[in-house]
Amino acid sequence: MTHPLTVAVLGPGGTGGLLAALLSRSGHRVICLAGEATADTLRRTGITVRSRQFGDFTAAVDADTELREPVDACLVTVKHTALDAALTRVPPAALGDALLVPLLNGVEHPAALRARYRPELVAPAVIRVESTRVAPGVIEHGSPFAEVDLAGDAVPRARLDELAGHLSAAGTTTRVAGDETAALWAKMAFLAPFALLTTRYGVPLGTARTRHRDELEALVAETAAVSRASGAPADPAQALARYDAFPPATKSSMQRDAEAGRPLELDAIGGALLRAAERHAVPVPVTERLVRELRAAGH
């Protein structure tokens, strides 16, 4: 591989903390961007990861409240609900020529980021992982996988390939997706039915896919129709097969947020799905009802 990178990680939570620790362990310099208290903790203690896949280890990281020096890439790993506030930590001038890599749920954030930063530097990615920050600098990685699809239709392919190579060498299974829209909608088409259904009924996936099977199948069909109308392929049967293969105790991150009383990414997932459906005149009655019921419950 080429020279070690300097990578900023905006939001060293479950996903960002895991990636920061893996990249640091692999020999890269990592700067975590967070609030003053978290930054102080990370500078002192580093990031400890507990993982069946990667083992238990602690990795040293730098930390700051704002990006103040050149980096090769900045991973944006905050929740959608915290994005606007978090981006104040990454002034466009400080980003320079670095790739900005958002690993967010939803499909609308790339356009917002390209309005703020140089469009040819925004490289949206999706990650499939279950990873939780249990305390500042302490990450529990529960899934036996960490898979990243890196995209960016306007980003030079060589830069995507280089970053993907470093992420793969650090332990994640990373590939460059040729079609940004398809990559983002593939995640959305899987996430939206899972998140909406488990959160609405407050049950893990195993209960949702049996007790609420009709709704799950309807949600999958609706989401696939919107995905196809948006220009991305979708396979409802494959999506259902993936749900059926997951451990029955699996919970969505939205459901975990609801249980903890945190703000939900309801607008970034359910809201964005409804807006895309309206744009393309695709009927989504079950999605509409679940989003309406979740909002009525105070979410």
N, C-alpha and C positions, 0 to 999 in steps of 0.2 A: 504493500500500500504506500501512498504518498505520505508526506510529512504529517505529524500529529496536528489535529485541528484545535482551535479555540472555539468553544461552543457556549453560547449563553442559553440558559433554560429559564424561561419566564413562567414561574409558578411551579416550584419543586414539590408538588403533591404526589398523589399515587402514581400517575403516569410520568410526570416530569422528574420526580425524584428517582424513579427506577432508571430512566434513560440517562439522567445525569450520573448516577453511580456506575452504570455499565460503561459509559463513555470514559469516565475518569479511570476506572479499573483497566480499561483498554489502552491507557496512555495519553489520552487527550486532556487538555486543560478545560475545565468546566467552570463557568461563572453562573451561579444561581441568582436570579433576580426575585426579590421578595421583600416583605416588610422588614423593618429594622430588627425586630425581635427574632424573627425566623432567620434573617441573614446572620445575626450574631451567633445563633445556635449552630448554624451550618458551618460557619468559619471555625468554631471551636471543636465541633464533634464530627464533622463530615456527615455522610449519609450512610446509615446502616440498612442493609437489605436482608430480608429473610425470604428465601425462595427455594422451593424444591428444584426448580429448573436450573437456577444460577448459583445455588448454595447460599450460605450466610456469610456476608462480608461487609466491611466498612470501607468507604472510599472518601478520600479527601476532596473537597471542592472549595473554590473561592465563592464569595457571595457579596452582593451589593444590593442597594435599593434602586439602582438605576444603571443602565448600560452607559459606561463612560470610556470605553476603549474599543478598538476594532476587534471584530470576531469573524469567523468564517461562516457561522450559521447561528440563528437564534430560534430555538424551539419554543413555540407558544403552547403551553400545556395547562392553561387555566380553564375553568369552566366558562361556558358562554356567558353566564350571568355576571362574571367578574371581568369580562374581556375589556370593556371600555376603560375601566379604572386601571387595569393592569398595563394597558398599552402606554400609559404615561411614563412607565419605567423604561420604555424603548423609544427615545426620540428619533425621528427619521434621520436626522443628521448623524446621530451616533451609529445607526445601523450601517451606514456606508454602503459597501458592496456585498454585505453578508446576505445569505439566503434567509428569508423569514419563513419558517416551517410551522404553520398552525396544525396542531393535532386535536382539532375540536370536532364535536358532534355537529351535525347539521350540514346545510349546503349553501347557506347565504353569506357566511363570513369571508370567503375569498374576495368577493367584490368589495366588501367594506374595507378589507386590508389593502387592496390595490388602490383604493381611493386615498389612502393615508401614506402608503409607502410606494416605492418604485414597483410597478406591476410586474416587471420581468424578474423580480427577486422573490416574489411570493410563490412558495412551493407547497400547496396544500397536501397534507398527508392524512391517512386514517390509520388508527392503531387498534388492533384486537388484543386486549389484555384485561385481566382482572388484577388490579394493583391498588392498594389502599395505603394512604398515609395515616398511621395510627398515632403519631406524634411528630413534631417538627424533626425532620431528619431521620425518621424511622419508617421504613416502607415494607409492607407485607405484600409479596407477589404471590397470588393464589392460583393463577391459571398455569397449566403446564405449557404455555406458549406466550410469545410476545411477537406479534406479526405486524409489520408496517408496510403500507403501500404508499409510496412517495410519488407525487404527481407535480404538475405545473406546466400547463400547455405553453406558456411563454418563456419558461426558464430553459437556458441552454442544457441540452441533454447530458453533456459531459459533467456539468456541475451536479446534476441529480445522481448520475452514476457514481461519482466520487463519494457523495454523502451516503448513498445507499450502501456502498462498499464498507465504509467505516461503521455504519450502524450494524451491518451484518457481522463484521469482525468483532464487534462489541458483544454480540450474543443474540440480537434480535433477528428474526427472519424478515429481511427487507427486500422489496423489489420495486423497480420503477414502473409505474403504471403509465401506459401510453395515452390514456384518455382520462383527464381530470374529472370530467362530469361522471363518467362511468364509475370511477373509484369512489367519489363522494356519495353517489346514489347507492352503490352496493352496500356501503355501511349504513346509510339511512334506511334502506329497504329492510335491512335486518334489525336495526335498532328500534325503529319507531313502533312496530307492533309489540315487541318485547317490552319496551319501556312503558308504553301507554297502558298495556293490559296489566302488567305486574303492579304498576303504581296505582292504577284505578282501584284494583281489588285488594291491594296489600298482601299479595301472596307470591311465593316463589314461582319460578318458571314451571316446575313440575305440576303444581296445582293449576296454574293458568292454562297450560296446554291440554289438560284433561277436563277440568270443570268448565272452562270457558272456550272449549275447542271451536265452536261455531264462530265466536267473535274473533279468535285468533286467525282462523282461515279467512274470514272476511277482511280483517285488517291487512293480512298478507296480500290478498288479491287487490285491494285498493291501493296499497303502497306500490305494488308492482306496476299497476296501471299508470300511476303518476310518474314513476321512474321511467317507464317506456316513453311516455309523452314528453318527458324532459330530455330525451335523447340517450338514455342509458338502458342497457339490457336488463331484464329481470326474469327470474325463474321462481315462481311461487312454490312449486313442488320442492325445489332444492332448499328454499328458505324453511319450509316446514320440517324437512328432514334434519336440518341443522338444529332447530329448536328441540326436536325429539331426541337428538343425540347428546344434548347438554345434561349435566347432572341435575336432578330434580330440585335441589336446594338453591340453584343459581338465582341470584337477584340482579335486577338491572341497577345501574348507577343512579337512575332517577328514583327508583324505589328506595335505595339506601339514603338518598338525600331527603326524601319525604319522611322517612323514619327518624332521621336525625334533626328534622326541622330546618334543613337548609333550603335556600331558594332552588327551585327546579328549573331544568333546561326545557321547560314545556314549550316556550315560544320557539326556541331554536330547533326543536324536533317536531312537535305537533303543529305549532303555528306555521313553520316553514312548509310542512307537508300540505297544510290546508291552503296556503298561499299559492304553492305550485299547482295544486289541484284546480284552484279557481282560475289561474292563468290559462290552463290547458283545458278547462271545461270538463274535468274528470269528476264524476260523482263519487264522493267518499263519505257516505252517511254514517258508518260505524266510527270512523276516525273523528268526524265532527262531533258525534255524541260523546265519545270518551274525552275529547279535549274540553268540551263544554262542561262535562261533569267534574273534571279535575279542576277547572277554573272556578266552578261554583263551590268547590270544597276549600277554596282559599289558596289554590296553587297558581 
